[in-house]
C-alpha cells in the first residue's frame, strides 16, 4: 500500500500538543480500517468510530510547526498492532501482532 504524506498539523492539548503528518486515505486503507475495527469489536474491544489517517510525530509538543513543502510517498508493507500503556507516566507501545501485506 502506498501512502502519501500531505501536510503537518496538531491536536491541541493543555499539556502540549500532538503533532502529526496527514496521509492520503486510499480505498485500501479504509477497507483495512473497517475490517480491523469489525474484528476488534467482535473480539470484545471497543474500536473508535472516528478515523483520521495520520502518523503521530510528537507528543507534548510546543512551538511553531514546520511546513511540509512537498508531498512524500511511502510504501507500507505490513500491519502492526500495538498495545499502548503508561509506565511511570510515559506512554509505551508494545507490539502485539504483525502481518506482512501480500504483494
matplotlib code that plots the C-alpha trace (Angstrom):
import matplotlib.pyplot as plt

x = [0.0, 1.4, 0.6, 1.3, 2.2, 0.4, 0.9, 1.6, -0.9, -1.6, -4.2, -4.3, -3.8, -3.4, -0.1, 1.4, 0.1, 0.2, 1.9, 1.0, 1.6, -1.5, -1.9, -3.9, -6.7, -6.8, -9.7, -7.5, -6.7, -10.4, -11.2, -8.4, -9.6, -13.2, -12.1, -9.8, -12.5, -15.1, -12.7, -11.8, -15.4, -16.3, -13.5, -14.8, -12.6, -14.2, -12.8, -13.0, -15.7, -13.7, -10.8, -8.1, -5.2, -2.1, 1.3, 2.0, 5.3, 5.5, 3.6, 3.6, 4.9, 5.1, 6.2, 5.7, 5.0, 7.4, 5.9, 5.8, 6.8, 6.2, 4.2, 6.2, 5.2, 5.9, 5.2, 3.6, 4.5, 3.0, 0.4, 1.4, -0.8, 0.5, -0.9, -0.3, 0.1, 1.6, 4.7, 5.9, 3.7, 5.4, 3.5, 4.9, 3.9, 4.2, 3.9, 1.2, 0.6, 2.3, 1.4, 3.0, 0.9, 0.7, 2.1]
y = [0.0, 3.4, 6.3, 10.0, 12.4, 15.7, 18.4, 18.7, 19.5, 19.3, 18.2, 20.8, 19.5, 21.6, 19.9, 20.1, 19.3, 16.1, 16.9, 14.7, 14.3, 13.9, 11.0, 10.3, 7.8, 5.3, 3.0, 0.1, 1.9, 2.5, -1.2, -2.2, 0.1, -1.2, -4.8, -4.3, -2.3, -5.0, -7.8, -5.8, -5.2, -8.9, -9.8, -7.5, -4.5, -1.1, 0.4, 4.1, 5.2, 8.2, 7.7, 10.2, 8.8, 10.3, 9.5, 10.8, 12.7, 14.2, 14.4, 17.2, 19.5, 23.2, 25.9, 26.5, 23.7, 23.2, 23.3, 20.2, 21.8, 18.7, 15.5, 12.4, 8.9, 5.8, 2.2, 0.2, -3.5, -4.7, -4.2, -4.0, -3.6, -2.1, -2.0, 1.5, 1.8, 4.2, 3.2, 5.7, 8.3, 7.7, 6.2, 2.8, 1.0, -2.8, -4.8, -7.5, -8.5, -8.2, -9.5, -8.6, -7.4, -9.8, -8.5]
z = [0.0, -0.9, 1.3, 0.7, 3.5, 2.9, 5.5, 9.2, 11.8, 15.5, 18.0, 20.8, 24.3, 27.5, 28.5, 25.0, 21.5, 19.4, 16.1, 13.2, 9.4, 7.4, 5.0, 1.9, 2.6, -0.3, -0.5, 0.5, 3.8, 4.5, 3.9, 6.2, 8.9, 8.7, 8.7, 11.6, 13.6, 12.9, 14.1, 17.2, 18.1, 17.5, 19.9, 22.7, 22.1, 21.6, 18.3, 17.8, 15.4, 14.1, 11.7, 10.8, 8.7, 10.2, 11.6, 15.1, 15.1, 18.6, 21.8, 24.4, 21.6, 21.9, 19.4, 15.7, 13.3, 10.3, 6.8, 4.6, 1.3, -0.9, -0.7, 0.3, -0.6, 1.5, 0.9, 3.8, 3.7, 7.0, 9.6, 13.2, 16.2, 19.4, 23.0, 24.4, 28.1, 30.6, 32.5, 35.1, 33.3, 29.9, 27.0, 25.9, 22.8, 23.0, 19.7, 19.9, 16.3, 13.0, 9.5, 6.1, 3.3, 0.4, -2.9]

ax = plt.figure().add_subplot(projection="3d")
ax.plot(x, y, z, "-o")
ax.set_aspect("equal")
plt.show()
